[in-house]
Every structure is written in structure tokens, then in C-alpha cells.
Amino acid sequence: MVQDEWMPAAAWTLAALLAALVALVAARAARRAAQLLRIPSPPAPSLLLGHLPAILSPRAPFYLAEWAEACGPVTRLRMAVATKPLLVVSDPAEAAKVLRRGPSYLPKSRALYAALEIGIQPRTPNMLTASDGPVWKAVRACVAPAFSATSLKQVLPSLLDLTHRSADAVAAKGPGGEVDVSDLAKRITSDVMGLLLFGEDLGGVSGKQSEYLAIFNDLLAATHARFINPLRPLWVLWSAQARRQEAAVVRHNVLMGEMTAALQKSPPPDYTIAHHILNAKDPVRGQPLDTAQLKAEIGIVFGAGFETTSHAISWTLGAVAAHPEVQERLVRELAAAGLAPTADAPQPRGFEWSDGGRLPYLQAVIRESLRLFSPASLGTTRETDREIELGGYLVPRGVMVMFSPFVAGLQTRLYGDDVMEFKPERWAAGGGAKADGGDAAGADAARVADQDGGGAAAGAERGPPDPLPFSTGPRDCAGLALAYLELQVVVATLVGRFSWTIDGAASAADLHALAGYHVTLQAEGGLRLRAAPRAPVEV
């Protein structure tokens, strides 16, 4: 009898507990939904897929910029039914909260970047894709000396030689000759990366046929395709293009394996990145990195190290060509420093390490180009592992947070009504990461200014906010110093020696019309300019 009475009581107790649990889950879900619904969101193009089709298109950065302009510094996007929402942050000061160490810092999650690992087998996390952890930290610390002033000074003579030989090739085309500056820049930066990575000139500037460069565009295309479509490998059954791209993935793995084996057999010079990677130790095992990890690190450093910088160079040259008044002012500064021809000195001298600190308008031109044409235009994405405050909103756990430097750079609220004008003068008043540190790279000053604020909260007297094209915090671009050095040397040399023009483009908007996003922001089919020998400049 007692047992019979006890059984219904236990059932009622269990039912009450389950009901309480369901109510708790429902309350949490309702609170989460309410938090997200407070964040502005543009109309979704698709009922089922939300904003996803636009985000996966080659024009994705432009859609994001348009939505952020309409919705504000934090914009909510719906990726698809039953998937995690995405917040796009377009205020550098707000982005810094999650990117820099502090109460709101969000560590990087490999799950969001694993698609970028397809070029190496077995799939292995690398310095770009790995989650925050001891191995990533050890590798990052180990390669840092390779980007120091001491190492870069050893690379500078070779960079100058490559740039001067590229200038000679431009001159050989004759006055008004057409130059694909995308290809030109890629050859320079790949050779520089070869020298800094393992101490070897790859011969791109010399016209040597590089198998790596030949497959790289297909590798990027395959990476982008798999990122947006996990079933992409099945496309090889009916698409010749997909077969070519997937073959590039396989071949890239073979090339990186051969490169790694050669480096292990014959260690490169001490100043190279590969030297430091070979000497890195896995802090978990207490042993040198295994072959798979070495191959993964070398592969990502090589690809990321030359590709983004090459597009930064080509977009800067394109912007200068499309804006004659900017080109004229830049040339006057170069001529005054001896880097462009004058009546008294018809042969310009070569760029020197100390020139970076003496060329403020060159710095401003580069900064403005990075604002309007950030190659890593979709920036970085993190996932909230707890509730955080962002832009005045409470953001629940399990939400993706993207900061796009390209989107930030196109916001009227940050840069004014002339946001679409290529206007280097906007940086003259300071603001962001000014490269006025007195060395060629200017990157140390940039990083210090960036970490010190550089956002909208920095105040008007500091000028406009830095859009953080190299990110910020512990996961910022390891090769920032090299990128600045290459940008300054190549742009100063080529603008100093040639007058550049572009057919059919007279504004940033015209140049944007040529762009597409394929892992990086690049000119579809290349960026073709015309070059003529520069006449002596009056100073």
C-alpha cells in the first residue's frame, strides 16, 4: 500500500523536475532570443538561408559594408535556419574589446578556420588557424625574431634588387606600356617571402616559371569553394574547373612536403622564418615540431606571407594611378627625398631603411589604401564562449563575431561624408596606426599606436580611427613589419620612377567595381595600369 502511494508521488516529483528544467531551458532560450533581437539586422535576401548567399558571394565585403552603414556598429546576420547567428562589428574600438587581452577577449577557435587547412595533409592546425593554446603560442613566439628589424635589414637589399629589376621590366615595355601590377606585385612578394622563409630567391621576378605560383590561384579558389560548400570535392565528378582546383590542393601538399624535407636536410640561414620554425619545440611533448606541423606552418607562412601583401601593393598603385592629384603630391615628397628624378638628380637613389620616417605622405597613402582596399577584407571571426557586452548590447554564448577592416573603413560615422574618397590627407592629423617611427617598416610604431587605442574613442584630435587592417591583439598579423616594408619600398620605387595611369577608373568606387573576394580582396583578372618614365620633378 505504501509502495503504491509512493510511486505516483515519485512520478509527480520527476514530472515537476522535468517541467522546471524545460521552463529553465525555455527561459534561457527566450532571453537569448530577446538579446539577439535587440541588435539591428538588415532584411535577409533568403527566407531559409538568411544572409548567407550574399556573405558567400565574391561581393561579400561590399554587402557587409552596406548593411553596417544602415544598421550601425554591431549588425546581426542570420546565416541559415538552425545555424549560429553572426554579428558584424564595424567599430574598431568595439572590435578591440574581443581581439585584445582583457575581460571581453575571445580566443580564436580552429573550428571557424579549419577550411583553410585543406592544402596540407594530414590536416593540421597552423599559426593562422590554430586555437589559442601552447603549441600556437610557442610557434608564434619562435617566429617573431624573423620579423625583427635585424632580420628585415638583411632582407632589404634583396627586396631593393627585386623591385629595381621589376622597374626595369616595366621600363622595357616602353612609354604607356600596360602592366598587370597584380602579377608584378605577386612576383616581388613571393620572391621576398622565399628569401625570408628559407633564404632562396624563387625567381618570380626573373620570369622563372614557378609551379607554386602557377597553382596558387587554383588553391585559393578551392579553399574558398570548400569554405562555402563542404560538398565541393564532389564537383570533380562533372566540373573540369573543380578537378583542376582540387588537383592544385593535392599538388600543394606535395610541394610543401618536398620543401619541408629539403629544409630539414639542409637548414636555412639563421635569419629565416624556417630556421626559427625548425628550432621551435612542442611545449606539450617537449620535442621539436613533427613533420606534419612543420609542413603546416611553412605552408601557411608562405601563402599568407606573400598573397595579401601583393594585393595591398597592387591596390595602392591602382589608387595612386586613379588619383593624379595624390600621385603628384606623393612624387613631390619622393623627389625632395631623392627618390624621384629632378633636374639636378635625374637618377633617383634607392630606398633606405631610414626613409620610412621621412616620408609622411607615403605613409598616409598606404594607410588610406589599406582603409579602402583591405586585402584581408573579412578580417577575423571569433565565437562567444560566454555572455559579453559589445556595442551596448549583451551578446549571449555561442554567437559568431566578425570584425571586418574593410567594412570598418567604409563607415560614414567613422570617416565622414567623404568616406569613399581616396584622401590620404585625412591621416595627416594623426589617428590610427601612424607609421612615423623612423624606420622603414614603421610597423613597431603602428603596433604601439594600435594597441594604445586607435579606435573611435581615441578622439577627434587623434584623427580617424585605424581600421585595423592587420587585426590587433595576440592574434594580429605576425608579418606586419614585413608587409609595411614591402609596401613602402615597392610603392616609393615604382611611383618615383614612373607616371601611372589607369583606363576607366577615376575613383575608389571605380576600383571597387573591379574587385572580388576570394579569401582576399583582389582585382578580378588582374589590375592593369599604364606606366611612362617619370619626367624630372620640380622641387
C-alpha positions in Angstrom: 0.0 0.0 0.0 2.8 2.4 0.9 4.6 1.5 -2.2 1.5 2.1 -4.3 1.2 5.6 -2.8 4.9 6.3 -3.2 5.0 5.6 -7.0 2.6 8.4 -8.0 4.4 10.8 -5.7 7.8 9.9 -7.3 6.3 10.3 -10.8 4.8 13.7 -9.9 8.2 14.8 -8.4 10.0 13.7 -11.6 7.5 15.4 -13.8 7.8 18.6 -11.8 11.6 18.5 -12.1 11.4 17.9 -15.8 8.9 20.7 -16.2 11.2 23.0 -14.2 14.1 22.0 -16.4 12.1 22.7 -19.6 11.0 26.0 -18.2 14.6 26.9 -17.4 15.7 26.0 -20.9 12.8 27.9 -22.4 13.6 30.9 -20.3 17.2 30.9 -21.3 16.3 30.5 -25.0 13.8 33.3 -24.7 16.4 35.5 -23.0 19.0 34.7 -25.7 16.5 35.4 -28.5 15.5 38.7 -26.9 19.2 39.7 -26.5 19.8 39.0 -30.2 16.6 40.7 -31.4 17.7 43.9 -29.8 20.6 44.0 -32.3 19.8 45.7 -35.6 19.6 43.4 -38.7 19.0 44.2 -42.4 16.4 42.4 -44.4 17.6 38.9 -45.3 17.8 38.0 -49.0 16.6 34.4 -48.4 13.9 33.0 -46.1 15.7 29.7 -45.5 19.4 30.8 -45.9 19.1 34.3 -44.4 22.0 36.5 -45.3 24.3 33.5 -46.2 24.1 33.7 -50.0 25.3 37.3 -50.0 28.1 36.5 -47.5 29.4 33.7 -49.7 29.5 35.8 -52.9 32.6 37.5 -54.3 31.0 40.8 -53.4 30.5 39.8 -49.7 32.7 42.7 -48.2 30.6 45.2 -50.1 27.2 43.8 -48.9 28.6 43.7 -45.3 29.7 47.4 -45.6 26.3 48.4 -46.9 24.4 46.6 -44.1 26.7 48.0 -41.4 26.2 51.5 -42.7 22.5 51.0 -42.4 22.4 49.2 -39.1 25.3 50.6 -37.0 28.5 49.4 -35.4 27.0 46.0 -34.5 24.9 44.2 -37.1 23.1 40.9 -36.7 23.0 38.5 -39.6 21.2 35.2 -40.0 23.4 32.6 -41.7 20.7 29.9 -42.2 17.9 28.1 -40.5 19.2 26.4 -37.3 22.7 27.8 -37.5 24.5 30.2 -35.3 23.9 33.9 -35.8 26.7 36.2 -37.0 27.4 39.6 -35.6 29.5 42.0 -37.8 31.3 44.6 -35.8 32.3 47.7 -37.8 33.7 49.9 -35.0 37.5 49.2 -34.3 37.2 50.3 -30.7 34.4 47.7 -30.1 36.4 45.1 -32.0 39.4 45.7 -29.9 37.4 44.6 -26.8 37.2 41.0 -28.1 40.6 40.9 -30.0 42.9 42.3 -27.3 43.6 40.6 -24.0 41.0 41.8 -21.4 37.7 40.9 -19.8 35.9 40.6 -23.2 38.7 38.8 -25.1 37.6 36.0 -27.3 40.2 33.3 -28.2 40.4 32.1 -31.7 38.5 28.8 -32.5 40.0 26.4 -35.0 36.5 25.2 -36.0 35.9 28.5 -37.8 39.1 28.3 -39.8 39.7 24.6 -40.5 38.7 25.1 -44.1 41.9 27.0 -44.7 43.9 23.8 -43.9 43.0 21.9 -47.0 46.3 22.4 -48.7 48.2 20.2 -46.2 47.6 16.5 -45.4 47.1 15.3 -42.8 45.0 18.4 -41.9 47.0 20.2 -39.2 46.3 23.4 -37.4 48.8 26.2 -38.2 49.7 29.6 -36.8 46.7 31.2 -38.6 44.0 28.5 -37.9 45.0 27.0 -34.5 43.0 27.8 -31.4 44.8 29.7 -28.7 47.0 27.1 -26.9 50.6 26.2 -26.0 51.6 25.0 -29.5 50.3 28.1 -31.2 51.9 30.3 -28.6 55.3 28.6 -28.9 55.3 28.8 -32.7 54.2 32.5 -32.7 56.9 33.4 -30.2 59.5 31.4 -32.1 59.0 33.2 -35.5 58.8 36.7 -34.0 62.6 37.3 -34.4 62.4 36.6 -38.1 60.3 39.8 -38.4 62.6 41.9 -36.3 64.4 44.9 -37.6 67.7 42.9 -37.6 66.2 40.2 -39.9 64.4 42.6 -42.1 67.5 44.7 -42.6 69.2 41.6 -44.0 66.3 41.1 -46.5 66.1 44.8 -47.5 69.0 44.7 -50.1 67.3 41.7 -51.9 63.9 43.5 -51.8 65.5 46.6 -53.4 67.1 44.4 -56.1 63.9 42.6 -56.8 62.0 46.0 -57.0 64.6 47.6 -59.3 64.6 44.6 -61.6 60.8 44.8 -61.7 61.1 48.5 -62.5 63.5 47.7 -65.4 60.9 45.2 -66.7 58.2 47.9 -66.6 60.6 50.3 -68.4 61.2 47.7 -71.2 57.5 47.9 -72.1 58.0 51.4 -73.4 56.1 54.6 -72.6 52.5 53.9 -71.9 53.0 50.2 -71.7 50.4 48.1 -70.0 51.5 46.5 -66.7 49.4 44.0 -64.7 50.5 45.2 -61.3 48.8 42.3 -59.6 51.1 39.9 -61.3 54.1 42.2 -60.8 53.5 42.6 -57.1 52.9 38.9 -56.6 56.2 38.0 -58.2 58.1 40.5 -56.0 56.4 39.4 -52.7 56.7 35.7 -53.5 60.5 36.1 -54.1 60.8 38.2 -50.9 58.9 35.5 -49.0 61.2 32.8 -50.4 64.2 34.8 -49.1 62.8 35.4 -45.7 61.2 32.0 -45.3 64.1 29.8 -46.3 66.8 32.1 -47.8 66.1 31.3 -51.5 65.1 33.5 -54.4 62.2 31.7 -56.2 62.9 33.5 -59.5 59.4 35.1 -59.9 60.8 38.5 -60.9 63.3 36.8 -63.2 60.4 35.3 -65.1 61.1 31.8 -63.9 58.1 29.5 -64.2 57.1 28.8 -60.6 54.9 25.8 -60.1 53.8 27.2 -56.8 52.6 30.5 -58.3 51.0 28.6 -61.2 48.8 26.6 -58.8 48.2 29.2 -56.1 45.2 30.9 -57.6 43.5 27.4 -58.1 44.5 26.6 -54.5 42.8 29.8 -53.2 39.7 29.1 -55.4 39.4 25.6 -54.0 39.9 26.8 -50.4 37.2 29.4 -50.9 34.8 26.9 -52.6 35.2 24.4 -49.8 34.7 27.1 -47.2 31.3 27.9 -48.6 30.4 24.4 -49.6 31.7 21.3 -47.7 30.5 19.1 -50.5 32.7 20.9 -53.1 35.0 17.8 -53.7 32.1 16.0 -55.3 32.0 18.7 -58.0 35.0 17.0 -59.6 32.6 14.4 -61.0 31.3 16.9 -63.6 33.4 20.1 -63.4 36.8 20.4 -65.2 37.4 23.6 -63.2 36.8 21.8 -59.9 39.1 19.0 -61.0 41.9 21.5 -61.7 41.4 23.3 -58.4 41.3 20.1 -56.4 44.5 18.9 -58.2 46.1 22.1 -57.1 45.2 21.2 -53.5 46.9 17.8 -53.8 49.9 19.3 -55.6 50.4 22.0 -52.9 50.6 19.3 -50.3 53.3 17.5 -52.3 55.3 20.8 -52.8 55.1 21.7 -49.2 56.3 18.2 -48.2 59.2 18.4 -50.6 60.1 21.9 -49.3 59.9 20.8 -45.6 62.1 17.7 -46.3 64.7 19.9 -48.1 64.8 22.3 -45.1 65.2 19.5 -42.6 68.1 18.1 -44.7 69.8 21.5 -45.3 68.9 24.0 -42.6 68.4 27.6 -43.9 70.2 30.8 -42.7 69.7 31.9 -39.1 67.6 35.0 -40.1 64.9 33.0 -41.9 61.5 32.0 -40.7 62.1 28.4 -41.5 65.2 28.4 -39.2 63.1 29.5 -36.3 60.3 27.1 -37.1 62.8 24.2 -37.3 64.0 25.2 -33.8 60.6 25.5 -32.2 59.5 22.9 -29.7 56.2 21.5 -29.0 55.7 22.5 -25.3 53.3 19.6 -24.7 55.7 16.9 -25.9 58.9 18.8 -25.2 60.2 17.8 -28.7 60.7 19.6 -32.0 57.6 20.1 -34.1 56.8 16.9 -36.0 56.9 16.9 -39.8 53.2 17.4 -40.3 53.3 20.5 -38.0 56.4 21.9 -39.8 54.7 21.4 -43.2 51.6 23.2 -42.0 53.5 26.1 -40.6 55.7 26.6 -43.6 52.7 26.3 -46.0 50.6 29.0 -44.2 53.5 31.4 -43.7 54.5 31.1 -47.4 50.9 31.6 -48.7 49.7 34.2 -46.3 53.1 36.0 -46.3 53.1 37.0 -50.0 49.5 36.9 -51.2 47.9 39.6 -49.0 50.8 42.0 -49.3 50.9 41.6 -53.1 47.2 42.8 -53.3 47.9 45.6 -50.9 50.7 46.8 -53.2 48.6 46.5 -56.4 45.6 48.3 -54.9 47.8 51.1 -53.6 49.4 51.6 -57.1 45.9 51.4 -58.6 44.6 54.1 -56.2 47.5 56.4 -57.0 47.0 55.9 -60.7 43.3 56.8 -60.4 44.0 59.9 -58.4 46.5 62.2 -60.3 46.5 64.8 -57.5 47.6 62.3 -54.9 50.3 60.9 -57.3 51.6 64.5 -57.9 51.9 65.2 -54.2 53.5 61.9 -53.4 56.0 62.3 -56.2 57.0 65.8 -54.8 57.7 64.2 -51.5 59.7 61.4 -53.1 61.7 63.9 -55.2 62.5 66.0 -52.2 64.0 62.9 -50.6 65.9 61.9 -53.7 63.6 59.0 -54.6 62.2 60.6 -57.8 64.1 62.3 -60.6 64.8 66.0 -60.5 66.7 68.3 -62.8 69.7 68.2 -60.5 69.5 64.4 -59.9 67.9 62.7 -62.8 68.7 59.2 -61.4 66.7 58.5 -58.2 68.6 56.9 -55.4 67.5 53.6 -53.8 65.1 53.4 -50.8 66.9 53.2 -47.5 65.9 51.8 -44.1 65.5 55.3 -42.6 63.3 56.6 -45.4 60.1 55.4 -43.8 60.3 58.0 -41.0 61.0 60.8 -43.5 58.0 60.2 -45.9 54.8 61.0 -44.0 52.7 61.4 -47.2 53.8 57.9 -48.4 52.7 56.6 -45.0 49.3 58.3 -45.4 48.8 57.0 -49.0 49.4 53.4 -47.7 47.1 53.9 -44.7 44.3 55.2 -47.0 44.8 52.4 -49.4 44.5 49.8 -46.6 41.4 51.6 -45.4 39.6 51.4 -48.7 41.1 48.1 -50.1 42.0 45.9 -47.1 43.2 42.6 -48.7 42.1 40.5 -45.7 38.7 42.2 -46.0 36.6 39.8 -44.0 39.1 40.1 -41.1 38.8 37.7 -38.2 35.9 35.8 -36.7 35.5 34.6 -33.1 32.8 32.8 -31.2 31.5 33.9 -27.8 32.2 31.3 -25.1 30.3 33.3 -22.5 28.0 36.3 -22.4 29.8 39.6 -23.2 28.9 43.2 -23.8 29.5 44.6 -27.3 28.4 48.0 -28.6 25.9 48.4 -25.8 24.3 45.0 -26.4 24.5 41.9 -24.3 25.7 39.1 -26.6 24.9 35.5 -25.5 27.2 32.5 -25.7 27.5 30.6 -29.0 27.4 33.6 -31.3 30.0 34.3 -34.1 31.5 37.7 -34.0 33.3 39.0 -37.1 35.4 42.1 -37.4 36.0 43.3 -41.0 38.6 46.0 -41.5 37.1 46.6 -45.0 33.6 47.2 -43.5 35.0 49.5 -40.8 36.9 51.5 -43.4 33.8 52.3 -45.3 31.6 53.6 -42.5 30.5 57.3 -42.7 30.1 57.6 -39.0 33.9 56.9 -38.6 35.3 58.7 -41.6 32.7 61.3 -42.6 30.7 62.1 -45.7 33.9 61.8 -47.9 34.4 58.2 -46.8 34.5 56.9 -50.4 37.1 59.5 -51.4 40.8 58.3 -51.6 42.1 61.1 -49.3 45.5 60.4 -47.7 45.3 63.9 -46.1 42.7 62.5 -43.6 45.7 60.8 -41.8 47.8 64.0 -41.5 46.1 64.9 -38.2 47.2 61.6 -36.6 44.9 58.8 -35.7 45.1 55.1 -36.0 48.5 53.5 -36.5 50.7 56.2 -37.8 54.0 54.9 -39.2 56.2 57.7 -38.1 58.6 55.6 -36.0 61.7 56.5 -38.0 62.4 53.1 -39.6 61.5 51.6 -43.0 58.8 49.3 -41.8 57.1 51.7 -39.5 55.3 48.7 -38.1 56.5 49.0 -34.5 55.0 52.5 -34.2 51.9 51.2 -35.9 51.5 48.3 -33.5 52.1 50.6 -30.5 49.6 53.1 -31.7 47.1 50.4 -32.5 47.4 48.7 -29.1 47.1 52.1 -27.4 43.7 52.8 -28.8 43.3 53.7 -32.4 39.6 53.3 -32.3 36.7 55.7 -32.5 37.1 56.5 -28.8 40.5 57.9 -29.4 39.0 61.4 -30.0 38.9 63.7 -33.0 42.3 65.3 -32.2 43.9 61.9 -32.9 42.3 61.8 -36.4 40.2 59.0 -37.8 40.3 55.5 -36.2 42.6 52.8 -37.5 40.5 50.2 -39.3 43.0 47.6 -38.1 43.8 46.0 -41.5 46.4 43.7 -39.8 44.0 42.9 -36.9 45.1 43.6 -33.3 45.9 41.8 -30.1 47.8 38.5 -29.7 46.4 37.1 -33.0 47.4 40.1 -35.1 49.4 39.6 -38.3 52.8 38.2 -37.5 54.2 39.7 -40.7 53.1 43.2 -40.2 56.6 44.7 -40.2 57.5 42.9 -43.5 54.3 44.0 -45.1 54.9 47.7 -44.3 58.5 47.4 -45.5 57.5 45.9 -48.9 54.6 48.4 -49.4 56.9 51.4 -48.8 59.8 50.1 -50.9 57.8 49.0 -53.9 55.3 51.9 -54.0 58.1 54.5 -53.5 60.3 53.0 -56.1 57.7 52.4 -58.8 55.9 55.8 -58.3 59.3 57.5 -58.1 60.4 56.1 -61.5 57.1 56.0 -63.4 54.0 58.1 -64.0 51.0 55.7 -63.6 47.6 55.9 -65.2 44.6 53.6 -65.4 41.9 53.4 -68.1 38.3 53.8 -67.0 38.9 54.3 -63.2 38.9 57.7 -61.5 37.7 56.9 -58.0 37.8 54.3 -55.3 34.3 53.3 -56.3 35.6 52.6 -59.8 38.3 50.4 -58.4 35.9 48.6 -56.1 33.9 47.7 -59.2 36.9 45.6 -60.3 37.2 43.7 -57.0 36.1 40.3 -55.9 36.6 38.4 -52.6 38.4 35.1 -52.9 39.9 34.6 -49.4 41.4 38.0 -50.1 40.1 41.1 -51.9 41.7 41.1 -55.3 41.2 42.6 -58.7 39.3 40.1 -60.8 41.5 39.1 -63.7 44.4 41.4 -62.5 44.8 45.1 -62.3 46.2 46.7 -65.5 47.8 50.1 -65.4 49.9 52.1 -67.8 53.4 53.3 -67.0 55.5 56.0 -68.5 59.1 57.1 -67.5 58.7 59.9 -65.0 60.0 63.3 -66.1 62.1 65.3 -63.7 60.1 66.8 -60.8 60.3 70.4 -59.7 61.1 70.7 -56.0 
